[in-house]
Amino acid sequence: MMLLCNMKLACHGRTSSLLSVFVYQLSWGLLMISLNSHPSGRHFLQIPGPSPVPDRILRAIDNATIDHRGPEFAALGKAVISGMQQIFRTSGNVVIYPSSGTGAWEAALVNTMSPGDLVLMVETGQFATLWKKMADKLGVRVEFIAGDWRHGVDPMAVEARLAQDKGHEIRAVCVVHNETSTGSTSRIHEVRKAIDRAGHPALLMVDTVSGLGCADYRHDEWGVDVSVSGSQKGLMMPPGLSFNAVSAKALAAAAQARLPRSYWDWAEMVAINPSGYFPYTPSTNMLYGLVEAIAMLLEEGLENVFARHQRHAEATRRAIRAWELEILCLEPAEYSPVLTAVVMPDGHNADRFRKVVLENFNMSLGQGLGKLSGRVFRIGHLGDFNDLTLCGTLSGVEMGLGLAGVPHSKGGVQAAMAYLAETAAPAVVKAG
Ligand SMILES: Cc1ncc(COP(=O)(O)O)c(C=O)c1O
């Protein structure tokens, strides 16, 4: 085939361009086939983000791109900003970037810190570790409270460290709300109380990339200064948008902070956003999707969304216990409503098990990240998710455990189903 292409390329320009289109289409066609490898049914995307994107959002993204400086755009810009304020539960500024969540991490740091500033971080897992590495690279000094990757943030440890810092050298406490690598959700309101008890003026910066839209989150009430999030988890969107919710205190810190920043600069965003516009070309079509995502969350009601996630997480844990497997998170008060990480029995590799599940049931489960690689698999139960999606997911896991020869007891799916049936909302029966 390649030889044929090269011969034609050499002898005729037009034939060569047609051929290269053909070759491109063929390779893309092959890719499409491998993306949807089963002939029927949807792929089960049960990783803890990106989560499956509902059709309603996909259809909204499908609209024609408009002039981002034209009159129609202003209404869109205003709608997404005010909508995201409701999701973050803040009356302050929400900055939207065309980037993945990592960009919003960087924005949080470069807007508030100066070279050599000290921040306190807590090692809850891989994402806390990556945020720390980023701070190191940016020239921010980090004190990292060690963790075992099986718990959330210990508010007492934060309080103890801040209480020692009499000179208030620590500029910020940076923590991950929902640690996606381990399935532990930190109690951010307790961290706030710990900072207050220590009487410390540090900013509180929180990564809620995978928590927002799944787990209870209150930027204003919990006194968070910078919340960091992304589009591809609880917001049910494709990857590609990120967010900073910013308190007045954080904005004041930004006016003094000296780390170099340009693209991420809040000041330019905050200046132009009230008009509905952005300082550079925004992801117009992603914003169409975001309007729909916000509407879906608000129509269901945030409290109902959070309760739905809690219920599915509990059903998942019941299945895991029935299989006699181990849940990675050790603190029940910190069990994640977003995902559950499962420890593989000794001598069994989680990636081999995930491969068996993918090949047999067209379902993707989350891999173990960082030092948990091969040792855990993660079940995502977030976003556009219901009882039967959970039953399908857990069935795939249970059948996969059998096929992969992983020692377990039967009955996990049964245990989850019993709990779902027991806690189902009573059906409304019409009289007459
Ligand atoms: C808790 C958490 N923080 C940060 C990130 C990084 O976000 P992104 O991969 O969108 O850059 C992720 C991604 O999964 C995450 O789960």
The ligand as a Gaussian input file, in Angstrom:
#p B3LYP/6-31G(d) Opt

LIG

0 1
 C       -8.572000      15.595000      41.407000
 C       -7.960000      15.942000      40.089000
 N       -7.170000      17.027000      40.006000
 C       -6.608000      17.390000      38.857000
 C       -6.782000      16.661000      37.704000
 C       -6.094000      17.083000      36.452000
 O       -7.050000      17.484000      35.531000
 P       -6.824000      17.346000      33.964000
 O       -6.432000      15.937000      33.697000
 O       -8.166000      17.726000      33.402000
 O       -5.762000      18.313000      33.590000
 C       -7.589000      15.529000      37.737000
 C       -7.811000      14.697000      36.536000
 O       -8.316000      13.621000      36.572000
 C       -8.202000      15.165000      38.965000
 O       -8.997000      14.092000      39.051000

